[in-house]
Amino acid sequence: MAADFMEGHSADRESTVPTRVEDHRADSIPRRVLVVALAILLLVGGVVYVAVRSIHTLGNSSDTLVQVGLPLQKQLLQIKNTQHQAEFFRRLAQVLPQAGYEKTFVQLVTSEERDLQTLQRATHDHPALTAAIQQLQSSLAAYAQTTGDSVAEAASKAAVEEKFEAVHLAMTTLLIRQGAAAAAARTRAVQLLYALVFITALLSVLIPWRVASALTRPLKAFRRAVEDIGAGKLTNVASEGPQELRDLARSIESMQTRLQEEERLRHEFLSQVSHELITPLASARSGSELLLSERIGPLLPRQREVLEIIVRQVKELYAAIQEMLDMHALQARSLDFSPQDIAVADVLLDLQKRMQPLTDKKNQILDCVGSEGLGVYADPQRLRQILTNLVSNAHKYSPAGGQIKVRATAQQGGTLFCVSDNGPGIPDALLERVFERFYQVPVSNRLPRGTGLGLAITRELVGAQGGWIRMHNRPGGGLCAEIWLPAARNTGTV
């Protein structure tokens, strides 16, 4: 039967998995990193280029000052001294015309012209200074040719002095301009270097933060999605971000779809198998109970003992099958809930009547007490199942003659049910594991072993109705299970 069922659904398994259209517009992480790296490289390269240009300007200005300005200024002073000597010999020549001083004057002026030609070659990159030197050369040549005419000599001398001042002014302007350019270049270079350090420090913080935030957000969403899938919940995985994360999102969604389909097939299979098992179990239970009633004939003591064992085992098997069906229905979100306002006093009274015969078998005291006028908003059948599971566990693990207390009080806008016993309790390290499916606390006695689904189903039933459940050991010994459910919406009806 099981093989036929699985074969009937194997062909549909692949067809139920939806396919997604590939989106090739998303950039991959390496491509994004490459684009960011290129942008950073261009930014840093631009800053470095401007800084290098400023440093180059600083170097050129410094070279001009050291290699051109200062030597030219020194040579210009020497030429000025030579001019003073030439004027001295011209004055001597006017006093002693036959002594050869005029010839010495001409030689000194010729020497000045040669020195000026040397300066002119050194200043070809500075047109203003070159022009001033050329004008000084012309004035010196005219001054050397004025002989015997005192008026012309005076005018030529004045022109030479004027041109010397012009050359000096051009030289001073060149030095000031190059000094200012060097200072500006130095300031700009320092500023750019500071900016480069600041940009580098900013990028060293910004890039890791941006990469971390860009990756951690979708990874957190993936983690939550995987946790939801592990808990059997439907979830949507955000398909945003780099191509690798989108591929991961598609893989998770594909896995979720396959798991959902497998869960559906498993649930259908279990439902069909359980139905096939429950039918003969119901017949066996009815037949055994009929024999125990002795309506078809008396039973020997040994026969009654065997039938009681059969009935008990059938009931346990029936309950185990029902628990598995409930668990799968909860996981598939197909279990029906009909919440309504319920009077807690009625719930506790019904629980007392139903569970009293069970606790009487071990001479246990069952005490169910609730606050006056207390109400709860829950599904009556599921609330009855929740409390029955907890009281059954307390009965099973409490010693004969023990006491089981059920208390209901108002707390935090809801109703808190506390089911406590005086049994051995549970090790603190295992308090959370008792809610896992198929987990059973190790016990040293010979208590009957269940399926390990009772508390797992109880937690699912409580959570599905907007409540919570927790376990803790009592200080005086024993275990206490606490359940919180929302209070009744209309307190006047309970």
Beta strands, then each sheet from edge to edge (+ up, - down):
strand 1: 340-343
strand 2: 365-370
strand 3: 375-378
strand 4: 403-411
strand 5: 414-420
strand 6: 468-473
strand 7: 479-486
sheet 1: 1+ 3-
sheet 2: 2+ 4+ 5- 7+ 6-
end
